[in-house]
């Protein structure tokens, strides 16, 4: 059984919250999206992203006999194909809305989505929203940021310390709402009792270091209270952006 909790906070500097999250215990789909765009466009992009991913996964969960508008990759699992298709459909819908409604022009969103099925976790992401995984007292980051500075780090242009403070660290190289074709990364793992997942936006990961995240997660007893502790830590560190945390705890 998967237990879940979430907290989303505007932060200390922003007037509105353009993050969106989903806890769907029925089909066991969980998401965090961080919208980008002026006025209400970012919030709309995040909402469209989460809603369209959910719609396709719900459809697949009810009946595997669905059409695959972007093709079916036989080299990956059914569930990975479903997440890939859901994300590409969300990208298409956000692009369409941006073209049809003037004040939505240029809007986009990051997203991280986890789908639990048959005692396995499947996930995908775009942008710099992250997925962390705690097992046996060790915390791992399962996603790699799609950002300009991450690409520069991989090429050896900048150091890991420079990544944290670089002026362009928030420039994403992939986003939902992109007209440029991008590869969708989908992965999976087998679950064990006690496994803990953290889905979050950069408003949390930018402000709370890996070791502090680990400490908060290890100290937490109640999922909802632990989510709030994560939000509080980000706000204490400045709270420059919207902050969203979703926690998933797997047990028999």
C-alpha positions in Angstrom: 0.0 0.0 0.0 1.2 3.5 -0.8 0.6 6.3 1.7 0.9 9.9 0.4 0.9 13.5 1.7 1.6 16.9 0.2 2.1 20.5 1.0 2.4 23.4 -1.4 3.4 26.9 -0.3 3.7 30.3 -2.0 7.0 31.0 -0.4 8.2 34.2 1.1 8.8 36.2 -2.1 6.1 35.3 -4.6 2.6 36.6 -4.6 1.0 33.6 -6.3 1.6 29.9 -6.4 2.2 28.5 -9.9 2.9 25.0 -8.6 0.4 22.1 -9.0 0.4 18.6 -7.5 -1.7 15.5 -7.7 -2.3 12.7 -5.3 -4.5 10.1 -7.0 -4.6 7.1 -4.7 -7.2 5.3 -6.9 -4.8 4.8 -9.8 -1.7 5.5 -7.7 -0.4 8.4 -9.7 1.4 11.2 -8.1 2.8 14.4 -9.6 4.4 17.8 -9.0 4.5 20.5 -11.7 6.1 23.9 -11.6 4.5 26.4 -14.0 6.3 29.1 -16.0 4.8 32.2 -17.5 3.5 35.6 -16.8 0.1 36.5 -15.2 -1.8 33.2 -14.5 -0.1 31.4 -17.5 2.3 29.4 -15.3 -0.4 28.1 -13.0 -2.5 27.1 -16.1 0.4 25.3 -17.7 1.1 23.3 -14.5 -2.6 22.5 -14.1 -2.9 21.4 -17.8 0.2 19.3 -17.5 -1.0 17.4 -14.4 -4.5 17.0 -15.6 -3.6 15.6 -19.0 -1.1 13.2 -17.7 -3.7 12.0 -15.2 -6.4 11.6 -17.8 -4.3 9.3 -20.0 -3.0 7.2 -17.0 -6.6 6.8 -15.8 -7.7 5.7 -19.2 -4.9 3.1 -19.4 -5.5 1.9 -15.9 -9.1 1.1 -16.8 -8.3 -0.6 -20.1 -5.0 -1.4 -21.7 -6.7 -1.4 -25.1 -5.8 2.2 -26.0 -4.4 4.0 -29.0 -0.8 5.1 -28.9 -0.6 8.4 -30.9 3.1 8.7 -30.6 3.8 5.0 -31.3 4.6 2.1 -28.9 8.2 1.4 -28.0 8.6 -2.4 -27.6 11.9 -2.0 -25.9 10.3 -0.5 -22.7 7.5 -1.7 -20.5 3.7 -1.0 -21.0 3.7 1.3 -18.0 6.7 3.3 -19.3 5.0 3.6 -22.7 1.9 4.9 -20.9 3.9 7.6 -19.0 5.7 8.6 -22.1 2.5 9.0 -24.1 0.8 10.8 -21.2 3.7 13.3 -21.0 3.7 13.9 -24.8 0.0 14.4 -24.8 0.3 17.0 -22.0 3.0 18.7 -24.0 0.7 18.9 -27.0 -2.2 20.3 -25.0 0.0 23.0 -23.3 1.4 24.0 -26.8 -2.2 24.2 -28.2 -3.4 26.4 -25.3 -0.4 28.7 -25.7 -1.1 29.2 -29.4 -4.9 29.7 -29.0 -4.9 32.1 -26.0 -2.8 35.2 -26.3 -1.9 35.7 -22.7 -0.8 32.1 -22.4 1.8 32.5 -25.1 5.2 31.1 -24.1 3.9 29.3 -21.0 5.3 26.0 -19.9 5.8 23.7 -17.0 8.2 21.3 -15.4 6.8 18.0 -14.1 7.8 14.9 -12.2 5.3 12.0 -12.2 5.3 8.6 -10.3 2.9 5.8 -11.1 2.7 2.8 -8.8 1.6 -0.5 -10.4 2.1 -4.1 -9.5 4.6 -3.4 -6.7 6.8 -1.3 -9.0 7.3 2.4 -9.3 7.5 4.0 -12.7 8.5 7.6 -13.2 9.2 10.4 -15.7 10.2 14.0 -15.5 10.8 17.1 -17.6 12.8 20.2 -16.4 14.1 20.6 -12.8 11.4 19.1 -10.7 13.0 16.2 -8.9 12.4 12.7 -7.6 14.3 11.5 -4.5 14.3 8.0 -3.1 15.0 6.9 0.4 15.8 3.2 1.1 17.9 1.7 3.9 18.8 5.1 5.3 20.3 6.3 2.0 18.8 9.1 -0.1 19.3 9.1 -3.9 18.2 11.6 -6.5 16.6 9.5 -9.2 16.1 12.4 -11.7 18.7 14.5 -13.5 17.8 18.2 -14.0 17.1 19.3 -17.6 18.9 22.6 -17.1 21.6 24.6 -18.9 24.0 24.4 -15.9 23.5 20.6 -15.5 24.6 20.2 -19.2 27.6 22.4 -18.5 28.5 20.4 -15.5 28.3 17.1 -17.4 30.7 18.6 -20.0 33.1 19.7 -17.3 32.6 23.4 -17.9 31.6 24.2 -14.4 31.9 22.5 -11.0 29.2 21.0 -8.9 29.5 23.9 -6.5 29.1 26.4 -9.3 25.9 24.7 -10.4 24.3 25.7 -7.0 25.0 29.4 -7.4 25.2 30.0 -11.2 23.1 32.9 -12.5 21.6 30.6 -15.2 20.8 27.7 -12.9 17.0 28.1 -13.4 17.2 28.0 -17.2 15.6 24.7 -18.2 16.5 22.9 -21.5 13.2 20.9 -21.6 9.7 21.9 -20.5 6.1 20.8 -21.1 4.9 23.3 -23.7 8.0 23.0 -25.8 7.6 22.9 -29.6 11.0 21.3 -29.9 10.9 17.5 -29.9 12.4 16.1 -26.7 13.2 12.6 -25.6 11.0 11.4 -22.7 12.9 9.6 -20.0 11.0 6.8 -18.2 12.4 4.5 -15.5 11.2 2.0 -13.0 12.2 0.0 -9.9 10.8 -2.8 -7.7 9.4 -1.6 -4.4 10.3 -2.8 -0.9 8.4 -2.1 2.3 9.7 1.1 3.9 10.6 2.8 0.6 10.0 6.6 0.6 9.8 8.9 -2.4 9.9 12.7 -2.4 8.6 14.6 -5.4 9.4 18.3 -5.3 9.9 21.5 -7.3 13.1 23.6 -7.4 11.7 25.9 -4.7 12.6 23.1 -2.3 15.7 21.5 -3.9 17.4 24.9 -4.5 17.1 25.8 -0.8 17.6 22.6 1.1 20.8 20.7 0.7 20.8 16.9 0.1 22.0 16.0 3.6 19.4 18.2 5.2 16.7 16.7 3.1 17.9 13.2 4.2 17.9 14.3 7.8 14.3 15.6 7.7 13.1 12.5 5.9 14.8 10.2 8.4 13.5 12.1 11.4 9.9 12.3 10.1 7.2 10.0 11.6 4.1 11.5 10.0 4.1 12.1 6.3 2.0 15.3 6.4 4.2 16.8 9.2 7.3 15.8 7.3 6.1 17.6 4.2 5.5 20.7 6.3 9.0 20.4 7.8 10.5 20.4 4.3 8.5 23.5 3.4 9.6 25.2 6.6 13.2 24.5 5.9 13.0 26.0 2.4 11.3 29.1 3.8 13.9 29.5 6.5 16.6 29.4 3.7 14.9 32.3 1.9 11.7 31.0 0.4 12.5 32.7 -2.9 10.1 30.5 -5.0 6.9 28.5 -4.6 7.6 25.3 -2.7 5.9 22.0 -3.2 6.6 18.6 -1.6 4.9 15.3 -2.1 5.9 12.2 0.0 5.0 8.6 -0.8 5.6 5.8 1.7 5.3 2.2 0.6 4.2 -0.5 3.0 2.6 -3.9 2.8 
